[in-house]
């Protein structure tokens, strides 16, 4: 388990793809991922920065955890970050 302070955007995108998210578009260094679950579609934009700023990372994880209806701490374990 790596430190959350050193997660890159590319690593986060690969981890989210394992949780039913898929890339729908990219503009510059920002990648948009989409997931449909519980009849709701969720879009999230991930910057391909290395490393992601900690506030940006926590905001993304919070949104994804809410959509997947799990705790953020459980999401971190699922994503193997």
N, C-alpha and C positions, 0 to 999 in steps of 0.2 A: 504494500500500500504506500503510494507516494504522498508527498506533502501536497496539500491543496494550494500552497503558495507557488508551485511550479507546474501547474497543469496548463498545457497549451490548448488553443482552440481546436486544433486538429485531433488531439487525443480525446477531448470532450465530445466532438462530433462522432468519432468512431465508437465511443462508449454509448452514446445515445442511439446510434443506429442499431445496437444490440437490444435496445428496449423499444423497438417498433417505430422509431423515428426514421424518416428518410429525407434526403436532400431534395428540395423542390426548386431552389434557385440560388444563384450566387451573384452578388454585385460587388466587385472589388474584393476586399478581404472579408466581407461579411457573407455568411452562409445561412440560408433559411431552411430550417427543418420543420417537418410536419408530422403529426401523429393523430390518428383518429382512434378514439377509445371511448367507450360508453356513449356512442352516438354523438360525440363532441370532437370537433377538430381543433387541434392546438398547434399554433405556429410559434416558433422561437427562432430568434436570430442570434447566431454565434459568431463573434469576431474571430478570425484566424490569427490571433495574436499569440505570441509566446514570450512570457507566460501571460495568462489572463489576469487582469487585476482582480484582487480578492473580492471586492464588492460586486463586480460584474459576475464573477463565478457564482457567488452566493445568491444573487438575484436570479440567475438562470436556473440554478438547482432548486430554488424555492418555487419558481413557476412550474417546472417539470414535476416536482413532487406533488404539488397541488393538483395538476392534471391527472397524474397517475394514482392519486388518492392514497399516498403513502407518506411516511415521515421523511424529512430531508436526510436524517441520519441513515435511514434504511436505504434511501436512494444512493447515497455515497457508497454504501457497501455493495449494492447491486451493480453500480457502474465500475466497481473495482478501482476507484480513484485513489 
